[in-house]
């Protein structure tokens, strides 16, 4: 059974599925963009945020999508340094999306 969480009337969709973030991870794995170790660290981080500050399913999915996408600009998470992180941010700011267009302003901040 799929769980749904209502995210509000101002959102262009009415239900958020937990499976959305899992599909994002599975696609990245099938394309060789993310490792099992990266997935474990990503899930550990998201689960910690759920438990410690009570983030919503929508926020959990957003964090997952962002970290999976950022992996294009970063080394494996378990070896990443703060310098790698800052370099990744700069690369993302200069990079293009999968559609071949520059990232939108809200993505670059």
Residue pairs with C-beta under 8 A, 6 or more apart in sequence:
2 17
2 18
2 19
3 17
3 18
3 57
4 15
4 16
4 17
5 15
5 16
5 56
5 57
5 58
6 14
6 15
7 13
7 14
7 15
7 16
7 56
7 57
7 58
11 58
16 57
16 58
16 61
18 57
18 61
20 61
21 46
21 60
21 61
21 64
21 65
24 61
24 64
24 65
24 68
25 34
25 39
25 42
25 64
25 68
28 34
28 68
28 71
29 36
29 39
33 68
33 71
33 72
34 42
34 68
34 71
35 76
37 76
37 77
37 78
38 71
38 76
38 77
38 78
41 77
41 78
42 64
42 67
42 68
42 77
45 63
45 67
46 55
46 60
46 63
46 64
49 55
49 59
49 60
49 63
50 60
55 63
70 88
70 92
71 77
72 92
72 95
73 88
73 89
73 91
73 92
73 95
74 80
74 84
74 85
74 88
75 84
80 88
92 103
92 107
92 108
93 103
93 108
95 102
95 103
96 102
96 103
97 103
